[in-house]
Amino acid sequence: MKKTINIQINKSVLKELESYSEELNKTKESLIEEAIIAYFNKLDEELSDKRIHDIKFAKYPLFSLEDMIKNIGLEKC
């Protein structure tokens, strides 16, 4: 399901968007959606790198599987 939003965009960016839209025979809306999805993929990579960094430098505690099983009480099953 799609939902409508309103955004303000720089005139030069809009001009490029219109140019790509015409040349590729795609709607501006579809190009914007594709661009956002591509950017989210990039953000996912950045978040993964950040989380790996945080784990390497012990920003978050790590627990073994055995400790987790004990903590949630599964060893009694």
Stockholm file with secondary structure:
# STOCKHOLM 1.0

chainA/1-77         MKKTINIQINKSVLKELESYSEELNKTKESLIEEAIIAYFNKLDEELSDKRIHDIKFAKYPLFSLEDMIKNIGLEKC
#=GR chainA/1-77 SS CCCCCCCCCCHHHHHHHHHHHHHHTCCHHHHHHHHHHHHHHHHHHHHHHHHHHHHHTTSSCCCCHHHHHHHHTGGGC
#=GC SS_cons        CCCCCCCCCCHHHHHHHHHHHHHHTCCHHHHHHHHHHHHHHHHHHHHHHHHHHHHHTTSSCCCCHHHHHHHHTGGGC
//
